[in-house]
Amino acid sequence: MKAKNKILHLTALVGFVLLFGCTSPQREVVTAFYFWQTKVEPSALEQAWCDSLSVQKLYVRLFDVVWEGNATRPVAVHPTPADAPKHDGREWVPVVFITNESLVKTPESEIGTLANRMAEKMLTLTAGWEVREWQLDCDWTVSTRSKYFSLIRLLKQHLGGKWSATIRLHQVKYREETGVPPVDRGVLMYYNMGDLSEVSTSNSILDLEVAARYHSRLPEYPLALDLALPLFSWGVVFRGNRPIHLLEKLNEGALSDTSLFANKGNHWYQFRKSTYLEGYYGYQNDSIRIESVSPEDLLKAAKALQPLLPSFPLDTFSLIFYHLDERVLSGFEPKDLRTLLRIW
């Protein structure tokens, strides 16, 4: 009799799990790219990638807010043309990048003026767009926290809608000092985590050992977090032990001419003679460290992060790749990114 009761109990339990466990809603995974180019439309190849991956969102760079030279206030540079995007049903999210230097040098009393000027330009450049979300990209610090958060609040008043902000690993770990921005959600920028200027650095773009030091506080971060992963590469030019130039999108294939470049191993090369490289003139004996990200590196990062990101099961989750550019994508295949998407 006891055995029969146990069987009935187990049967009921299985039924409960099947009824409720299997029908519990899963969060939607949205595939997205950053589109960090000063043009409106992706190229045919870039469009083909979007189609292959069923990309639903493009985070589009509108302009940068920088402090130039002896300026008396921040200025907007690299504006994207204001044409309405022809995006085949994809959502375009306007993004404004703000240098921390701009906030440092802007007096607290001028933050309102900065917000007014930014809001006006943002509206002008997105005329004809259907904007559902705005995003700010800024690596703010403890000293600029108050100004940045005030700027966000003022922009929200001007423009309305939903807002997101990029979040760096140090801002997660030390959030009592840096604060949590007053936005609807964040995007964890899982790259540029090493010291690019140090000769001893092997890869400042993605260093999983460095990143792991910041993971412990991710599960308790009080914002819903999307995730941005890197696809790009670059070359850091050194003269002696001093970094002097950054060559974006450079890969090791560009250094295959052994009459010009000597392979020193571990992704280091040396100029055998003075010559131009990607429009930059390097001198004999200058060194270049190539930094890039492999599909295997990205897979390890995604698997490490999947159980750590704040869980909002009724929400959507965007996996954003940086960035949509023919040269950047040349080191990958769509199947590499589909593998990452399946983790969520």
N, C-alpha and C positions, 0 to 999 in steps of 0.2 A: 504493500500500500504506500509506504514511504517512497519507494522507487517510482511508483506511478505518479505521485504528487510532484516529485522532482522533475520528471519528464514534462508534466503539464506546465510547471513553472518555467522551464527552459523554453518550451514552445511559445509561451506567452511573451517571454523576454525577446526572443528572436523576432516575433511579430511586431513588437513595439519598435525594435531597432529598424526593421524594414519599413515600417510605416512612417516613423518620424526621422530616423537618422538619414535615410537615403533621400528624403524629400526636402531636407533642410537646404535653404538657398545658398548657392556658392557665389562669391563675388566675381563679377565680370572682369576678365583680363583684357585691357585695352593696349593694342600695339601702337607705338608712337615713335616719332623721330624729332630731334631738334633739327631745324632747318636754319643753319647759321650762315646764311649767304645774303648778300645785298642784291637779291633779285627776287621776283615774286613767284615764279613757277619753277618746279623741279624740271630737270632735263628728261629726255625720253628714258634714259637708263635709270635715273632716280625714280621716275614715275613707275617703271617696271618693277623695281624693288618694292615700292609701296603696294602695288597690285598683288605681287607675289605673297607678301606678308599680311595682306588685308589690313593695312595701316589705317587706323581710324582718326588719329590726331597728328598734326604737325605743330610743334612749338616754334613759332617764327620770330626771329630776331627783328625787332622794330628799329631800335637804335641803342647806342651806348651813351651813358652819362659819365663824362670824364672831366678832369680838371687839367687843362692844357697850359703848360708853361707859366707865364705871368698873368694868367686870366684872373678876373675878379669874381668869377662865379662859374659853376659847372656849365658845360656845353654839351649838346647832343651831337654825336658823330655816327657815321656809317648808317644813315637812315635807309630803311627799305622803301622802295617806291610804293606809292599809295594806291596802286591799282587793286581792285577787288580780286581776290584769288579765285581761280577756276579750279576747284579742288575736288570735283567729283564726289561730293557728299562728305568729304573729310572735314573735321573740325580744325580750324586754325586758331591757335592760342597765341596772342601777341605777347612777346617777352621783351622786357627792357633790362639791359645789363647796367648796373650802377657800380662804379669803382668805389671802394672804401675810402680812397683818398678824397673823392668828391664830398663825402659826408664829413670827413675829418676837417676839411677846409671851409665847409659851409657853416656859418654861424647858426645857432639854434633859432635865432630870430628870422632867418631867411628860409627856413624849411617850408613855410607856407608859400613863399614865392616860387621856390623850386617845384613844389607840388602843382601849382597853377600852370607853370610853363610846361611841365611834363604832361599833365593831363591834356592840355591844348594840343600838343604835338601828337600824343597818342590817338586822340580823336581824329585829327587830321589824317594821319597815316592809315587809319583803319576805316575811313569813310567808305561805306558800301559793304563792309564786312558784317557778318553776323557773329558778334563777339559774345561768347557765353562765359569765358574765363580770361582773366588777365594774370600775367606772371611777372614777378620781379626776381632778378638774379643778382645777388649781392653777397659777398663774403664779409658781412659786418662783424664788428668786434665789440668787446665790452665798452670801449670808449665811444662807439658810434651807435650803440643799441638804442638809446633814447631818440636820437634824430631819425634813425631808420624806421622805427616803429611809428613815430609821429608822421613821417612821410607816407607810410602805408595807410594809416587811418585817413589822412587827408585825401589821398588818391581814391580810396574807396568812396568817400563822400562825393567826389567829383564824378566818378565814372560808374559807380554801382557794380552790380554783377558779382560773380565769384572770383576769389583771388587765391593764388598759390604763390609760394616762395621757395627758392632753392635753399637746401639745408646741407651744410658740410658736417663731416664726422665730428669735428671738434665742437661744433655748436650743439650736437646731441649730447656728447659726454659732459660738457661744461655748461649745460643750459641754465643753471642757477645764475651764472655770471653773464652769459650772452643773451639769455632770455629766449622765449618762444614767440615768433612773430605773430601779429594779430591777423592771420589769414585762415582760409577754410581748410587748406591742406598744404603739405610740403612735398618737395621732391628731393630725395636723398641723392646728392651728387657723389657717386661712388668712383671718383677718379681725382687725379691731381692731389695725391695724398703724401707724396714724398718731397724731399728737398731737392728741387731741380738744380740748384746752384752747387751742390756738393759733388765733388769728383767721386766719392765713395758710393753715391746713390746708383743703383742699377736700373731702376725703372720708377720714375716719379709719377707716372700716369696711373699705374695700378700695382700696388705692392700689398699683397694679401697679408703678409706678416705685420706690416704697419697698421693696416686696416683693422685687424683683429683686436688691437689694443683699444679700439673705440666701440666694440660691439656690445659690451655688457649692458649699456643703458638704452639700446635701441628698443627693446620690447615695451619699455615704459614711456616712450616719447608721447606727449599728449596731442600730437597731430596725426591724422591719417597721412601715411607716407607712400608716395609713388617712388619709383626707382629709376635713376638714369645711369646707364652703363656706357663705357667708352668704346669706340671703334677706331679712334684716330691714332696716328703716330706722329713723331716729330724727331728732329735732330737738334741736339744741344751742342753748340760750337764752343770749344774751350781754347783759350790761349794760355798755356801754362796750366795753372789750377783755377783760372778765373773764367766763368761763363761770359761770353760776349755776344752771343746771338742765338735766336731760336728759329729754326727752319721748320715751319709747319708742314704737315703732310709728307715729310720726307721718310722714305723707307730705305732699306739696305740695297734694294735693286738700283737705286740712283748712284750707288757708290761702287758699282761693279767694274769700272775701268781701273785696272790695277796699275796702269801707268800714272794715274792721278791720285789714287787712294790706296793706302796700305791697310789691310785688315789686321787689327791688333788683337782680335778675339773678344769675346763677351760683349759683342755689339759696339765695340770701339773701332774707329777708323782714324787715320792720320793723312793729312794732305801731303803728298809727296812733292808737290810743287804748287805755287800760287795759281789759283784758277777760279773761275766762276762756278758756282753750284746753286742751281735754282734761283739765279739772279743775284746771289750773294757772292762777294769776292772774298775767298779765304786765302790765307797766307800759308806758305810752306811751313810744315810742322804744327799747324793748328790741328786740334783733335775734334772728333765728332762722336758723341754718344747717341746711338739710335735707340729710341724708346717706342715700343709698340705693345699691342695687346693681342694675344692669340685667342681663338675660340675656346681652347682648353682653359685659359685663364678666366675667361668670362663665365664658363660653366662652373668652375670652382667657386667664383664669387657669388653666383646666383644660388648655388646649393647652400653656401654658408649663410646667406642672408634670408632665405625663404622662411625659416622658422623664427627669425628674430624681428622682422618688421612688425609694427603694431597691427593687430588683427581686427579688421572691420568687415566681418563676413557679409554684411548687407550692402557693402559699398563696392565701387569699382576700384580696380588697381591698374595703373598705367605703368608699363615697362617701356621706358624711353631710351632710345639709342642716340648717342652723340657721335657723329651727326650725319645727316643725309647729304652726301657729297660723293661724286663718282670716284675720286681718288681715294677717299677714306674707305669706301666700300670694296675697293679692289682686292683687299686682303681677306675678304669673307665671301661666303655663299649664303643665299637665303636660308638654306637648311640649318646653318650654324645658329641663326637667330631663332628659328622655329624650335630648336632644341631647348633654348633658354626659356621660351614662352611656355613650354609644356611643364616646366617646374612649378608654375603657379596654377 
